[in-house]
Amino acid sequence: MTLLEELQSHVGSAFVLTDGDKTAFELDWRKRQQGKALYVVSPQTTQEVAMVVKSCLAHGVSIVPQGGNTGLVVGSIPDESGTQVVLSMKRMKKIRHIDASNLSLTVEAGCVLQTLQEVAQSHGLLFPLSLGSEGSCTIGGNLSTNAGGTQVLRFGNARELCLGLEVVTAQGEIWSGLSALRKDNTGYDLKDLFIGSEGTLGIITAATLKLFPAPQSTLTALASTEDLEGCIRLLKLAHEHLSAGLTGFEVMNQFSLELVRTHFPNLAPPFESSPWCVLLELSDPQDSSHAATLLENLLSAALEQGAVQDAIVSKSLAESKQLWHIRESITLAQAQEGLNIKHDISLPVSQIKSFVEHTDRALEELVEGVRLVNFGHLGDGNLHYNVQAPRGFDHKTFLTQYEDKVNEIVYQQVKSLGGSISAEHGIGSLKLKSLPNYKDAVALSLMRSIKKSLDPDNIMNPNRVIELNPS
């Protein structure tokens, strides 16, 4: 049988896309690159995934696993060769089991993150992973990239929220590791190999995840500061006053908010001329009056010490959602402004002010009029430090002329301050060539050994994350 005939026999002819418009599976979310798929296969069960992998292995065809295709580092679309099979997980979206007493949930990899959140909420529980793309991204993709989001400060990345996995290996075997245990000290923690591996070692088909008691009250505040130092001082005060109740701490520079105001005027960020704004969230196990007192004491102390200039507190859930909508619309506003150079960096909080000062200056010297979109999760040291072309400068030309130079300036400064060039987006193919310059050589060697051991035929998302034979 041909590969096509085998795939059709495994999942049904209706779920093997061979021709027609495959753009939804071939174009990356940022619309920077478009590949070409041989076929798009959509299995519905783990057994079907295993059979698809075995057939592709036998025919020497590589596989690109894909969830919601919302990644930002070009890691979930096929290359341009037209020889790769895209394996879409969107039909695998069942909630397999919820155990409220154990605070755990088992779900298939194609389940949309927002659906998972709503299921937990219907049981009076919380699944805290929260991203701007949560209405379309899938939990398998979240785990494959070790997604972060807005509540890492309190709950950790996707890795910390996962108890167990079910994975189809590169040989088409099924590893049933859907443990719901918090403690299992019986050897290597295999799930951690697959989480964050971006589909290069195997295909995550299901996961058992941690749930948490839902907070009794959640309050959101937006504060304006004169500089980044004020944001950092406010963070210190927030830790002191709110302790574990601090679940979100986001910073936004003036230009990032200007983009939102320009492209989404209905959102209207309240502080028009503030150099920096902080969006912080308090989740409290007690009633709203207790949370309000904690937040009032924090903001009073911050105003008294000059850390902030002004602040507002949401008076309702609708107001809170509106404030978060402003923050989450920055990425969309950037996309409407034009192509840009994205950075997803991580630094010790103590080094962020130095990084921004030095890097801003270096980029302004490189490109007169460059516009810097700086926002992100200051609470856990993760900035989305993005670079927009000067006004009137063609965006594609800007990327062609300056992307490599801009990346070198940013990454070298990150490295010098003990940071990482990828905090939560992953490596994909976009950062593949850069990684060896900023990653320990022994670590890279170990990563290659793991890849060769688990996927010796290199059929799982090749040329992503790690180069097996770098030049």
Secondary structure, 3 states (H helix, E strand, C coil): CCHHHHHHHHHCHHHEECCCCCHHHHECCCCCCECCEEEEECCCCHHHHHHHHHHHHHCCCCEEEECCCCCCCCCCCCCCCCCEEEEECCCCCCEEEEECCCCEEEEECCCEHHHHHHHHHHCCEECCCCCCCCCCCEHHHHHHCCCCCCCHHHHCCHHHHEEEEEEEECCCCEEEECCCCCCCCCCCCCHHHHCCCCCCCEEEEEEEEECEECCCEEEEEEEEECCHHHHHHHHHHHHHHHHHHEEEEEEEEHHHHHHHHHHCCCCCCCCCCCCEEEEEEEEECCCHHHHHHHHHHHHHHHHHCCCCCEEEECCCHHHHHHHHHHHHCHHHHHHHHCCEECCEEECCHHHHHHHHHHHHHHHHHHCCCCEEEEEEEHHHCEEEEEEECCCCCCHHHHHHHHHHHHHHHHHHHHHHCCCECECCCCCCCCCCCCHHHHCCHHHHHHHHHHHHHHCCCCCECCCCCCCCCCC
